Amino acid sequence: MKKMALTVVLAALVAFSLSAADKVVLTWWTWTLPTQDDFVVLKKGFEAKYPNIELQPSVNQMDDYKTKLKVEFSSGSGPDIMSMQPGSMIDQFKPYLLDLTTPAKAVLAQLEPAIVAEAKLRSGKDAIRMAPLGASSTMFVYYNATYFKKAGVTKVPTTTAELLDAAAKLKKAYPDKVAFTLGLKDSWFNGDVFGIFADQVEKGLLEKADQGTVKFTDAKFVKALGNLKSLVDKGLVDKNSVGVSVYEDSIGLLMDGKAAMHVNGGWNVANLSSTKVKNDAGKLFSDRREGRATVDDVFGAFPLPNFNGGSPIVLGGIDIGIAINKGLTGAKLDAALKLLDYMLVGEGQKFETGRAGAGLIPSIKGAKMNLTPFVDKESADGANAIVTATNTMMAGPRGVTNPAVFTQLGVAVQNVVNGKDIAGELKAIQDAYDKQM
């Protein structure tokens, strides 16, 4: 009997040993998303679905993250999975990243074609080196739907004329409030303002100038800034906007009930959520909704109208992508592709994107925002409008590659609002661009 028992124990130990040896360990490094708290949920869910795979996440500060990647890759190692970002980051590390075109073909086919095309473009045009976890875009008009209703604004504006009409009605109904607030104090936001006006004239115009195929002094840029000046002349954009920051001045005016409309990016979608709904932790989905004058008001959002005529456009693109170390083979690669599937079209995608608190727009075809906190029609419509615009109305990326040029874009926006000469401002931008050459 003892011999039999010993045999059973030894067999169990051997089985455990083989099981442990067969388990694949995947390392995933990131600097932003998923967060440490997110990984608690994602790790549990992924390992429950794939018991033979262990996920080992590591969240670092941005600078530390890039330094660690550089050191590890230069030594022939590196993480199995890594969060990736378009621009300088992927440009630096793309030699170490797997082309996902063939191995992840089935997953990529379930994503919005425009987002997949952008992933290839930002990967170097010759391969897809990052799979889009989620996207973000700008600009949107966040509005107080309660004020709209009382002022007789019956539909969200889609044209310049409709926006001006809505502002006039709001000003008449609420003479003590700001109809339309646009924060132009901050350089980071003003660069987006410049870009949106430029790409409204011609999609991708700012990117062409950044690449040197069009000069910033081109007549199209003159027209773009002329459209901005026109909004100042018509009273929609106040000259005092140059002293108003996006956070917390402009958004504070909206949330405090002192403004009817506020311009910002889609990442602020949580502000549309209702104060009647709380998350699993018993907190509101937006940290700006509680204790404000608008606590019981309804909010909505719509893409900024195209001031050059035509359909609205947005700027932005892939916010966070997932990349795979090109050195992976066999069981490791198979496990990594399972994780990719889980995060892009599976349960991981449902958790990490499309929720009010995350601000990431899911890239999956037909994606919808999780509407749990958006109980009012206007807020639900606004959340869905942000998703639709991000996935179908993208005109180009945000910003430019040279920091000095980007700063000058913001200066030009402020100066044009203050009445300075448009041609002179554009020449200053081109001069800043030429200095980098």
N, C-alpha and C positions, 0 to 999 in steps of 0.2 A: 504493500500500500504506500509506504514511504517512497519507494522507488518510483511508483507511478506518479505520486504527487510532485516529486522532484522533476520528473520528465515534463509534466504539465507546466511547471514554473519556468523551466528552461525554455520550453517552446514559446511561452508567452514573452520571455525576455528577448528571444531571437526575433519574434514578430515585431516587438516594440522597436528593437534596434534597426530592423529593416525598414520599418515605417518612418523612423526618425531620419534614416539615411536617405530615404526616397523623397522626403519633404524638400521642396524648392524654396529657397529664401530669396525674396525680391527686395532690393533696397530702392526707396523712392525719396529723392531729395527735392526740396522746394524752398522758396523764400517767402511765399505769400499764401497761395492757395494750392492744395487744401491747408487749412490752419491745423494747429496741434489738436484743437477740439474736434475739428472735422475728421481727423484721422482716427480718433477713437471710434467714431461711428463707421467710417469706411472700412477700417481694418476688421472690425467685428463682422460686418456684412460680407466682405469679400472672402474672409477665411471660413465663414460658415458655408459659403457656396463652394469654395475650393479648399477642403481640409488639408490637402497635400501641399498647399502653398502658404508660406508665412510672409507677411508684408512687414517690412521694417522701414518706417518713415523717419525722415529727419528734416526738421524745419529750422532754417537759419536766417539771419539777417542778410539782406541783399548783397552787400559787399563781401561778407564772409562766404556766401553761397558761390559767387562767381570765382572767388579766390580758390575755394576748395575744388570746384570743377576744373579749374585751370591746372592745379597741382596734380589732381588725380588722373586727368586725361593725359597730361604730359608724361606720366609714369606708366602709361599703358593700362590704366585701370578705369575708375569712374563708377558712378552708381548705375544700377540696371535701368531705372526709370528716373526721369527728371522733369520737373515743370520747366516750361520754356516760354520765352516771350519773343515776339517779332522785333526786328531791329538789330541793335548792336549785340544783343545776347546771342541770338541764333546765328548771326553772322560770324561771331567768334568761335562758337562751338559746333557748327554744322559738320566739320570734318569727322566728328566722333559720333554722329547721329545716324540711325538706321533710316533708309528710305522705306517709308511705309506703304508706298504705292501698291505693291503686290501683296506683301504679307498681311496688311490690314485692309485689303480691298473690300471685303464684305462689310466691315464696320464703316469705312469711309463712304460707301454707297448709301448709307442710311442718314448721312448728314446733308445739310443744305449745300448744293453744288457751288454756290457763290463763296461760301466759307471755305470749302475744300480748295477751291481755286486760289483763294487768298493764301491758304496755308502753303500751297506750292510756290506762289509768287514770293512770299516772305522767306521761304526756305532756300531760295536761290534760283528758282524757276525750272530747275532740272530734276527736282525730286520733292517728295512730301516728307519733310523731316520732323514735323510736329503735327500731331492730331489736335484739332481745336477742341479744348474742353469747354470753353465758353467765350463769348464775345461781349464787347461793350460799345456804345456809340453815343454821340452827341450831335445836335442839340435838340432838346425838347422844351416845350413850354408847359410848366406845371401850373395848373390853374385851380382856383377855388370855385368848384361847381355850384356851391351854394350861392355865391355872389353872382355867377353867370345867370342862374335861374331868376334871381330877384331883379337883375338888370335887364332881363329880356333877351339875353344872348342864347339862342335856341340850338345852336350847333357849334362844334369846335371849328375855329377858323382854319382854312386850308390855303388861303391866298392872302396877299398883302392887304387888299381892300377889305376882306373879311376881318382880318386882325385889327386894322385901324377902326373899323366899324364897331367891333367888340370893345375896344379900348374906349371909344367915345361913349358908348352906352354905359360902361362901367364907371367912367368918370362922372357922368350925369347922375347915376344912381348913388354913387359913393364919392362925393366931392372931396372927402377928407382922406381918401385912400389913393395909393399909387396904382394906376391901372396896369402898368407893365414895368417890371424891374429887371435890369440887365446889369450885373456886376462887372465893371470894367477896370477894377483896380489891380487885379492880379495878372501877372505876365502869363502864367500857365493857361489861364482861361482865355485871355485875349488872343493868344496864338490860335486857339480853336475858333474864336470869332472871325479872325482873319481868314482862316481856312474854309469855314462854312460859306462865307460870302464869295470867296474865290471859286470854290467848287460848285456853287450855284450858277455861276456864269458858264463854267465848263467842268464837267466831272474830271477829277484828277489833275486839275490845273496846278494846284499847289505842289503836288508830287513832281510834276513835270519841271517846275521851276527849281525844285530841290535837286533834281537830277541834271539841271543845266540846259534842258532842251527849250525852255522858255525863260525869258528874262522877267524879273519882277516889275520892270518898267513897261511891260506889254500893255496894250490898250485894254485887254481883258481884265487886268488887275485894276486899271483906272476905273473901269465900269463897276467892278466889285466894290471898291471903296466908295464910289459914287452912290451905290445903292445904300450903303451904310449912312452916308451923309444925308441922303434923302429921308431916312427914318428919323434922323435928328431934326431936320427941317420941318417934318410933319408932326413933331412932338411925341412920337412914340418912344424914342430913346432920349432920355434926359441927359443934358451935358454933365450934370452932377454924377452920372453913372461912373465916371472915371475915378471917383473917390469912394465907390461902393464895392466892397469885396463880395465874392460869391458866398463864401462862408465867413462869418455867419450873418453878414449884413443883408444881402439880397434874399437869401433863403429865410432869414429871420423875419423879414418883412412879410413874406407870404404866410409863414407859420403863425405869426403873431396877429394876422388878420389886417395888416396895414397895407397889403398889396394884393391884387387880384391874380396877377400872373408873374411868374419867375422863370428864368431860363437856366437850364442846367443839363447835365448828362443823364443818360438812362440809368446810371448807377444809383440814382436817388429814388428809384422806383418804390422803395419802402415807405416814402412819404405819402404815397397814395393809400396806404393801408388804413383800415378802420380802427378806431379806438375801442370798438366793441369786440374785437378779436385779439386774443393773446396766444403766444407760442407755447410750446410744451413746458418752458421754464416759467410760465406765468407772466411774461413780459410782453410789451407791445412790440410789433414788428419794426416800428420806427421809433428811434429814441427822441424824435422831435415832436411827437404827437401829443404827449401827455402834458397837462398843465398849461397849455397855450390857449389863447383866445379862440382858436379854431378847433378845439378838441372835438366838437360835435359837427363840424363842417365836413362836407364831402369834397374830395380832391380828384382831379383827373389830369391827363397829360396828352399832348399831341405833338407831332414833329413840327419844328419851326418851319413856317411857310417859306417857300422859295421866293425871295424878294426880287429875283430876276425873271420871275414867271416860270411856269412849268411845275413839275411835281417836286415835292419836298425831297431833300437828300439829307443824309447824315454822314458824319465822319467817324472813323474808329476802325474796328475790326477785331481780330482775335486778341483777347486779353491775356488768356493763359492757354498754352498748349501742352500736350504731353509728348515727350520724346523718349525714344528707346536707344540705349547704348548699342551701337552697331556691332559690337563684339559679342553680343549674345548669340548663342546657338542652342540647338537641342531643347531640352526640358526647360531651360531658363527662358529661351525665346518664346516657347509655347506658353509659359506662365505669364510672361510680359504681355503677350497678345490677348490673353484672357483678361488681364487687368485693364487693358485698353478698351476691350469690349464692355466691361463692367462700368467703366467711367464715362464712356462716350454715348452708349445707347442702353445701358442697363440701370440697375438700382443705384449705382454710384452717381450716375448722371442726374437721376431724379433728386438725389439728396444735395449734390453740390451746386447745381445750377437751377435757374428758374424759381428761386425762392426769394422772398422780399429782402431777407437779411444779407444775401450773398452779393446781389447786384450783377451776377454773371448771367448773360442771356444764353440759353441752351442752343447748341448748333444743330441739333437733330432736326430732320425734316418735319415740318408741321408743328414745331415746338410751341408750347404755350407756357406762360408763366403759371406757377402754382397760385391759383386764385383764392386760396383759403382766406387770406387777410383782406382781400379786395371784394368786400361784400356788396358795395354799391355799383350800379351799372357804369357810372362814369369812371370809377377807379379801375374796374375790371377792363373796360375798354381802353383806358390809358395804359395799363400794364401790357395788354396784348398789342397795342400800337407800338410800344417800345420794342417788343420782340419782333414784330413784323418789319419795322423800319431797320432794325439792326441786321436782319437776315436778307432783306430784299432791296433796301434803298441806299446801300453803302456807295459813296462816291469816291472815297479815298481815305488814306490813313490820317491820323492826327499828327500835327507837328511836322518838323523838318529835322534833318540830321545834325545841323550845326547849331549849337546853343546860342551863339551870338546873333545868328540870323533869326532864330526863334524869338529872342528877346526884342529884336528890332520890329518884328511883326506886331508884337503887343504895343510897342511905343507908337507905331503907325496908327493903330486902332484908336488909341487914346487921343493922339494929335488930330486925327480927322474928326473925331467927335467934338474936339475943341475948336474946330474951324480951320485947322492948318491946311496948307496946299497939298493936295493928293499926289501930284507929280513929284513934289519934293520928298514926300514920305517914302514913296516907292523907290526913288533914287537912293535914299539912305539904306533901304533894305538891300538893293542890288550892290551897293558899295560894300556892305557887310558880307555879302555872299562872295564878292570878288576877292576879298582879303583872305578867304580860306583857300583860294586856288593857288 
